Amino acid sequence: MTFLAIDVGNTRLKWALYAQPSPRAELVAHGAEFLENIDRLSEGSWAQLPVPRHMLGCVVAGDAIKRRVQEQMELWDFPPQWVVPSSQEAGLINGYDYPSRLGADRWVAMIGARQRMLAQSGPARPLVVVMVGTAVTVEAIDAEGRFLGGLILPGHGIMLRALESGTAGLHVPTGEVTPFPTNTSDALTSGGTYAIAGACERMVQHLRDHTHLEPMCIMTGGAGWKMAPSMSVQFELVDNLIFDGLLAIAASRFA
């Protein structure tokens, strides 16, 4: 009854094999590859895996990358399944104007965050879900599990590249985050970090005002650790929120 979860982002493919398709299932094996190296998965890290009974993936890298991943999965001879956001799944209601146009990674991460919150003791709470990667997303979910809407803003790298390309002579190394930057490197790094932190804080306030409840904040993404020291709102940093979401969806689909 093994279950393979795949998260294909803009730079890397991450995978995890679980003993079964359910939350808190035992992790059997896991790994990651940069997208330029995914063509060797079937002869490399996937070659010795037990054949998965089920598979579910989340992909944001585009159809060409998805086809390359599917080619690597031909060694198992079963049809791959990819998450497409819908109006409702695994206890989450999609409030996007056009539900299928919501990014799959955003949808899956929100499902994972809500499942994580419900697994904790106490009543259901509103949620702010932050993913910090190439882009940054900040999502709001009410206590009943309704996705109200979210923000998208550039990540650290995009901000710095935009400033370098639009400002003559601005080519400086990454600096430190400080309250009062006194050099250009620190000013750039601090500005980007506080812009992201400010978006998170504003969404927490919006959700607090809307629900009259104190939201829980969960952060994930490869660059989440960079934000941790600069956040003024209390939050939980989670490494693999998308895998949590894929497990929750798989439990509802394959049970």
HELIX and SHEET records of a PDB file:
HELIX    1   1 LEU A   35  ARG A   40  5                                   6    
HELIX    2   2 ASP A   63  GLN A   72  1                                  10    
HELIX    3   3 MET A   73  TRP A   76  5                                   4    
HELIX    4   4 PRO A   99  ARG A  101  5                                   3    
HELIX    5   5 ALA A  104  ALA A  119  1                                  16    
HELIX    6   6 HIS A  156  GLY A  166  1                                  11    
HELIX    7   7 THR A  184  THR A  211  1                                  28    
HELIX    8   8 GLY A  224  MET A  227  1                                   4    
HELIX    9   9 ALA A  228  SER A  230  5                                   3    
HELIX   10  10 LEU A  241  PHE A  254  1                                  14    
SHEET    1   A 4 LEU A  27  PHE A  34  0                                        
SHEET    2   A 4 ARG A  12  TYR A  18 -1                                        
SHEET    3   A 4 PHE A   3  VAL A   8 -1                                        
SHEET    4   A 4 HIS A  54  VAL A  59  1                                        
SHEET    1   B 7 GLN A  88  GLU A  89  0                                        
SHEET    2   B 7 LEU A  92  ASN A  94 -1                                        
SHEET    3   B 7 ARG A 146  PRO A 154  1                                        
SHEET    4   B 7 ALA A 135  ILE A 141 -1                                        
SHEET    5   B 7 LEU A 127  VAL A 132 -1                                        
SHEET    6   B 7 MET A 216  THR A 220  1                                        
SHEET    7   B 7 GLU A 236  LEU A 237  1                                        
END                                                                             
